[in-house]
Amino acid sequence: MTSPAPIGVFDSGFGGLSVLRAIRSRLPSEDLIYCADHAWMPWGERDPDVVRARCRHIAGGLIDAGVRALVIACNTATAAAADDLRAAFDLPVIGMEPAVKPAATATRSGIVGILGTGGTLASSRFSALLERYGSGLEVITRPAPELVTAVERDNSETRRELVVAAVEPLLARGADVIVLGCTHFPFLRAEIEAVAGRDVTIIDTGTAVARELERRVQTAGSSAPHDRKGHERFWTTGDVEALTPTLQRLWGSGRVEAMPAALPGLAE
């Protein structure tokens, strides 16, 4: 039996690997192409029009490579580009957003802290989330682009210091739930939990995205055969040799390939 086409997953950097890991756990038979736009990373502090253009380029390239579904493994990119990609391409596009609804259910104090990027927290999509699910809550937001850099560059010596600076203001205001509103932040979950303490619930959305992708694949009747092992490919717009060690640190294995520049969807 011929295996279905792969699934495309993308982010500005390697943060979306946290989502890819959740997808691999739920869909072990699927082939996955992960695409990182390191040449334009980070997206979180860029103009939404720039993010939208980059997402269109990368999505087009993945579609030219034959993917049958797209996962936007980035909160900022979902806010900027999900609607645009769904209008432009005739295939499932699964996005993600900060877990305000689960946080509203989990909080006991009524005070929720959200770590994100400037692009996510300033977006109309995030404002709509707060309006829909944040009634009666005190929501404290904290842009933390420095944590993105800490993950990508493995700033081990300063990671805890950066996490403390990001998390402690939320705790000081009484937050008993902290939402990880950027896909890079789950790679710092151990440090965040250590600073926050046992009484604070940490929430991210990678598992929910993987669950939605699984549902869409099953609904379409296009699941890969269960008796096969899925494979991953990793693309970047950045320096392949420099980024392969980072991939191996975060994913545990694999090599980075240069994104095929010949694909029409990646034309500048």
N, C-alpha and C positions, 0 to 999 in steps of 0.2 A: 504493500500500500504506500502510495506517495504521501510524504508528510506535508502538512499544510505549510503555507508561507510563514516566515518568521513574524514576530511582533517587535515593533520598534519602540524604544524607550529613550527619552532624551532629557537633558538638563544642560545648564551652562558649564558645569564641571562634574566632579565625581560624587556630589551629594546624592544624586538620584540613584546611586548604587544601593542606598538603603531601601529604596522602593524596589529596585531590581531584585534584591535578596528576598523580599517578601513575595514577589511574583514567582521567583524560582521555587520557593517553598510550596506555593499552592499549585504551580503549573510545572512540575518537573519534566514533562515531556516536550515542552515547547522550545523552539529555537528563538533566541532573543538577540537583537542587535541594540547595543547601548551606544548612544551618541552624545559626546560631550563637546560643547562649544567653547573650549578653553581659550581660543583666540579672542573671545568677547566676554569672558568671565570676569567679574560676576555680573549676572543680569539684575540682581536685586537692587542695585543703585542706579541702573540705567533708565533712560527715558522709555516709557512704555512703547512708543513707536519703534524704537530700535529693537526692543525685545520682540515685538510682534514681527518685524522683518526677519530677524534671525530665526525665529520659530518657523516662519514660512519657508525659509531656505532649507532648514534641517528637515522639516517634515517632508518637503518635496523630495529631498535626496533619499530619505528612507523609503518613501513610496516608490521612487524610481528603482530602488533596490529590491522591491517586491514585498514589503511588509503588508500585512492584512489588518493591522490595528496599530494605533499610536497611543502611547502613554506619555503624557506631559508630566515628568517626574520633578516638578518644580512649582511651588505656589505662585511665585512671581509671574512665571510664564503662563500659567493657567489663567491668572487674572488678566494678563495682557492679551493673550492670543487664542484661548480655547474657542471662543465664539467664531473668530476669524477662520481657524482651521476647520471647524465643523462646517462652515459655509463653503469653504474652498474645496474640501476633499470628501469623496464618497466612501468613507470607511469609519469604523468606530474610533472616536477620539476620547480618551479617558483622562480627565484632569484631576487636580487635587486642590484642596483649600484647607486653611487652618481649622482644627477640630473644635470649633466653638460649641456646636451642639453637644458632643460628648462631654466637653468641659462643663457645660451648664448642668448636665446630669450628675457629674461626679463631685462638684464642689459642695462643701458643707458650709463654708464661710460666706459664699456668694461673691467671692473675690477671685478672679481668674487672671493669671499672668500669661501673656503671649509673647514669645520670642520669635522674631521674624526678620525680614529684610525691609528696607524702606519702601521698595516697590510693592510688596505684598500689603503692608500695613496702610499704605496710602491709597490702595486701589478701591474702586467703587464696589467690586465684588466682596471685598472684606467688609466694607461699610454695610452692605446688604446682609451679610452674615450676622453682624452685630445687631442689626435692626430686627432680624428674624428670630434669632436665638438668644440674644443677650439681654432681653428684657428682665429687669430686676437684678442684673449682675453689675458688679463693678469690674470692668475689664481694663487691665493695665498693660499697655503695649511697650515693648522694648526692641527697637531695631538693633541688631547685633551682627553687622557684616563682618566684624573682626573674627567671629567664630567660624565663618565660612573659610577665611584665610587660614585659621588654625588647623582646620581639617585638611585642606589641600596641601599645605606646606609642612604638616606635622610639627607644629610649634610645640613640641612636648614640654619644653621648659616653661612656657608661658601659658599653656592651656588652662591650668587650674586658675591662674590669676585672671585670665579673660572670662572664664565661666563665673567666677565669684563676682566680678564686676557686672556681669549681665544678669545674674540670678538674684543677688542679694537685694537690689531695690524692689524686686517683685515680692520677696519674702517680707521685707520691711513694711510693705503696704498690706500684708495679711493674706497674700495669695496662698491657697491650699491646692491649687491645680496650676500646672504650667504646661502650656501647649507649645510643642516644638513646631513652629510655623515655617520651617525651612528644612529641606531634605538633607542638608549637611549635618543638622544638629543631632540626629540619632547617633552619629558616630562619636558624639560627646556625652551620650546618655549616662554613662557611668560617672563621669565627673559632675554632671548636672545633678544626678541623684545624690551624690555624696555631699554636695553643697546644700541641696534643698532639704535633705533629711527624709526620714521614713513617713512622716505625716503628710507629705506633699505628693500628689499624684502627677506623674509625667505622662503626657499623651502625644503620640504622633499618628500620622494617617497612612503610613505605608501599607499596613495590613488591609485597611479599608479599600485602598486603591487596587491592591491585588485581588481582593474579593470581587470588586466590581468588574475587573477585567475578566476574571474567571466566569462570572455570570454572563457577560457579553459574548465570550467565546462559546460557551455552552449553548446559549440561545441561538447563535448563528449556526450551530451544528458543525463547527469547524475545529473542534479540539484535536490535538495531535494524538496519535495512538498511544495508549497508556503503557505499552510495553517497550517504549523507546526512551532513551535518555536525551534530553534537550541540551543544546550547546549555546554558548554565548560568543558573540563577537563584540569587540570594543573599538569604537571609532573616536577620534578627536580631531579638532581643527587646530590643535596646538602641536607641541614638540613631542613626537612619538617616543623618542629615547628617554627624554627627561620625565615623561609621565608614566611610563611603564612601571617603575618602582612604586609610584603612588598607587596605581591600580592594584598592584600585588599586595601592598600594605592594607588597603581597604577591602579588597575582594578576596584576597588569599591566593590568587593565581591569575593567569592570563597575560596576554600581551596587547598593547594598544596598536591599532593600525591608523594610518592617516585616512581621514575621510575621503572617499573617492571624489576628487575634484571634478572629474569628468561628468558627474551626474548633473543633469540640467537644473535640478532643484536647488543645487548649491551654488549656482552662478551668483556672483556678487552684483 
